[in-house]
Amino acid sequence: MRSLNFLLIVSLSFLSSNRLLANSHEMPPHTDALSALLQANVTGAVQAADTNEPLVGVTVSVKGKPISTKTDENGQFSIVAKTGDVLVFSMLNFLTQEKPVASASTALQILMDRSSEDLEEVVVVGYGVQKKATLTGSVATVQGDVLQRSPTVSVTNSIAGLMPGVVAMNRSGQPGDDVSALLVRGTNTTGNTQPLVVVDGVQNPAGWERINQSDIESVNILKDASAAIYGAQAANGVILITTKRGKAGKPMINYSLNVGLNQPTRTPKLASSALFAEYVNDLLVQGGQTARYTDDEIEKFRNGSDPNYPNVNWYDEVLKSISSQQIHNLNMRGGSEKVKYSLSGSFSNQNSIFKKGIHNYDSYTIRSNIDAQVTEGLTISGDINAVYGSKISPGTQDAWYWLNALPMVPVYYPNGYPSAGIENGYNPAMMVTDAAGKRTINKNNYNIKAGFNWKIPKVEGLELNGYMVYSDGYTFDKNWRTPWTVYTYDASNDTYTPRSAGAILSPELNIRTDKDNGMFYNLKLSYQKAINDHFFSAFVAGEQSSSKSNFQRSFRRNFLSTAIDEMFAGDPATQESDGMSYNSGRQSVLGRISYNFKEKYLVDVNARLDGSYAFAPGQRFGFFPGVSVAWVASKDLFPESTTINDLKIRASVGQLGNDAISPYQFMAAYNLGLQYGYHFGQTPKSSLGSAPNVTPNPDITWEVATIMNLGADLSFLNRMFDVTIDVFKQSRSNILALRDLEIPAYTSLSLPMENIGEVENKGVEGSIKYNKMNAGDFKFNIGANMGYSKNKVINLSEASNVPDYQKAEGKLVAADLYYDAIGIFRTEDQLNGVAIYPGSKVGDLQYRDVNGNGIIDAGDRVRMDKSNIPQITFGLNANFQYKRLSMFVNFAGQARAWQYYHQNARIAINGLEDLIANRWVPGSMDSKYPRIPTLDTPGEPSGLKSTFWLQDASFVRLKTLEIGYDINPDILSKIKFSSARVFVNGNNLFTLSKIKWYDPEGASDRGVFYPQSKVFNIGLSVGL
């Protein structure tokens, strides 16, 4: 077989050389016979340096001679050259490379580096692509191969720190819920802030967060008026995800495996038994009671000499040191010039951090597409995409709240019986198992897309294309709750008494199913024309979408046994049922006109006429225009400069909409229920009735965002540095709000929502990138980005008698009211002659009497210009490569964000070690904290919602670190592999923050949330 392959190669090389020689010019006159004899076929292969993928279509030429060829579908080439010749390798988006021919008999292995422009040379924008050189809008881009460096299950957790102006907030690490909330340029409204997500033309497809990073070609984010092409859904920005498609060439099969170990990024450190016992004594004595623990008992807690005086760390006892996750992807791509295909399947799994915990999440995705050229000008395509997710969690309430159990109470008694925990038998070790029931949420979503593109004959540049999408989704939510058994121990007679826990007496079952399906149609006519130095392109399109949704819910309790979790086994007398269906739809006409002169003066005009089902007839359509211009100043100001390679000035203005509201508010609403009907008979029997609810508002409409952007793109020093900077302002009007701030509470009026709110958001963002430094086999690039945005409420129709220091207007969206803490009362004298909160004692917080009425009350609360949405986000990322060894690092962080905490501890509930150890005690004049609140909710003097408990949530994370090694192709060829790479990587590896109690990204004031995950991963990627 090898000899046959060799003969075929020789034959093909011979034919290729003859063809090349036949097409080349005559040899120069000075070429002598000896040189001719020294010529031979030089062979080799060309690969991408970063991925080791064969590069098809690379131009290989002999420097100074009219001889050239191109690499084939395997990246291989053969060219006539002689020893001493220099071969030149060139390809779009890659750096041109020269290689001297040392020996014609040695096969060359060429690794080509991507140019600074790389795949960003062509940028995906709304309804098309544009060359980066002619881009006029503010668009942030990250390539899929960068996202693949992160071992995260959700693509949303891979984005942080990679693009300026993108805020990614990961509030939970629970399997299935560990999805970051994404904001584009911060918060612009008091309403819905979610951006529009478009995946391969499909708008907001369910489950897009679970697309495997190996399937993603690029992610592009439209941040300014360039998003106006998406009209009433674009005010919060647009995220465009483009997935990989097939390419001409032999089938390329790739498999990747990631196996990771997870740990919480941070868990709170609670007080030890000895410290907590001292605190309990302190509480009792201050309350006029006798201390509970003697000094001898406290010492036993401290030194662990007596098993009857345990020191239990509930976090250590209930949580595992590690949990696991795995991600698999298998894909095949290839095709011919006529038919190209791609097929990819992925599976991921995450399990619980709790010992014996049932938390589990399985995700399956299938993505397939095919592009076929039917005739010379007609191409058709088909896509099938499916996402299946199955999340399992405990049936009872969140166990994290109950992990602050007493440190002197064991999780399990020596005989294995579970203890009663804090109260109601809430022992987290039991709550996370199936003893407390099980909640299963299964989501099945898929969409089918069929499209075409027709290059209309006889009119060059005129094309008609379109596509239709059918989407279908089904969610099954089954929550089976059961009481569990715990035990109390009586040391006097050494007995264990069982008791039922969980706040329910018998099992109960709630089942809800949600079903939705929809159709989407798009038809677009486009035209482009180049006349000398003038380039013109335009398109007009129409879209229509419709969907139907419904849900049904059923419930029963008083099941006789926990053995049967089916609805029929519950008590029929307790059954409940509910359900509803609803329709939605949109119609749109949209278009864009683009013009440039010599790719130097550029203009894009976008417009969209949108109609939404959510509004009343006559109010359903709105017009959303956008204009963006750019001047490539370097072509005029620095045409011959080798220092300034590119300088482009951009500006844009446009109006966008946000119709993500509760629909049908223009219609009268009614409450339905038995409580609204009549009662008949001596034994009253209720009948169904209705009562008016909110008054309708026939004039309700969408929010309108007016966006202005000024930006510049600069490349200098032979494109060694790329710099981008943007300054923006968004004015959001027509925000839905209630006038209840203007209406006294005693009127009991129920008013409709009205478009009366206004918010303004300003900011600046930028990035700098050092593209490449070559020092022999060592190469690296590094980039940094930053985004700053600060919003301000302009109008929310607040009552005129609200003092300025309490008004929401003029402050951040979500800014809250706080008492202004100015110190801690240390002595009785300090309590005299000053305004105090009723019940204040020595050791409590002192507050500023803002309104000057001589007492601290609700009128003294001040609206602080702070929230837990960061105003500043930043990232630093770098690539390093030495021969086949590579490293990628990404730091991400935030600043100007604050998190409020309400922490407490009492005789039956433990608290944070830092809080208890540094609390105020009688006589202390320099304690870090005041008297510790004992209530779960604000109310006590030191437990009020105040600035004292508002903490700086700034942080820096090592978001991603990857070290990889590419196996030598010579070794792989022997086992028929085209590529192989082994790597180790991690996510959230360490965090620097001022907040020490909890993870700084958490948003719970009690700190009760499933913490974010720190991932340590090992992986393998192979290609055939």
Buried (B, 14 or more C-beta within 10 A) or exposed (E): EEEEEEEEBEEBBEEBBEEBEEEBEEEEEEEEEEEEEBBBBBBBBBBBBBBBBBBBBBBBBBEEBEBBBBBBBBBBBBBBBBBEBBBBBBBEBBBEBEBEBEEBEEEBEBBBBBBBBBBBBBBBBBBBEBEBBBBBBBBBBBBBBBBBBBBBBBBBBBBBBBBBBBBBBBBBBBBBBBBBBBBBBBBBBBBBBBBBBBBBBBBBBBBBBBBBBBBBBBBBBBBBBBBBBBBBBBBBBBBBBBBBBBBBBBEBBBBBBBBBBBBBBBBBEBBBBBBBBBBBBBBBEEEEEEBEBEEEBBBBBBEEEEEEBBBBBBBEBBBBEEBBBBBBBBBBBBBBEEBBBBBBBBBBBBBBBBBEBBBBBBBBBBBBBBBBBEEEEEBBBBBBBBBBBBBBBBBBBBBBBBBBBBBBBBBBBEEEBBBBBBEBBBBBBBBBBBBBBBBBBBBBBBBBBBBBBBBEEEEEEBBBBBBBBEBBBBBBBBBBBBBBBBBBBEEEEEEEEEEBBBEBEBBBBBBBBBBBBBBBBBBBBBBBEEEEEEBBBBBBBBBBBBBBBBBBBBBBBBBEEBEEBEBEBBEEEEEEEEEEEEEBBBBBBBBBBBBBEEBBBBBBBBBBBBBBBBBBEEBBBBEBBBBBBBBBBBBEEBEEEEEBBBBBBBBBBBBBBBBBBEBBBBEEBEEEEEEBBEEEEEEEEEEEBEEEEBEBBEEBBBBBBBBBBBBBBBBBEEBBBBBBBBBBBBBBBBBBBBBBBBBEEEEEEEBBBBBBBBBBBBBBBBBBBBBBEEEEEEBBBBBBBBBBBBBBBBBBBBEEEBEEBBBBBBBBBBBBBBBBBBEBBBEEEBBEEBBBBEEBEBBBBBBBBBBEEEEBBEBBBBBBEBBBBBBBBBBBBBBBBEEBEBBBBBBBBBBBBBBBBBBBBBEEBBBBBBBBBBBBEEEBEEBEBBBBBBEEEBEBBBBBBBBBBBBBBBBBBBBBBBBBBBBEBEEBEEEEBBBBBBBBBBBBBEBEBEBEBBBBBBBBBBBBBBBBBBBBBBBEBBBB
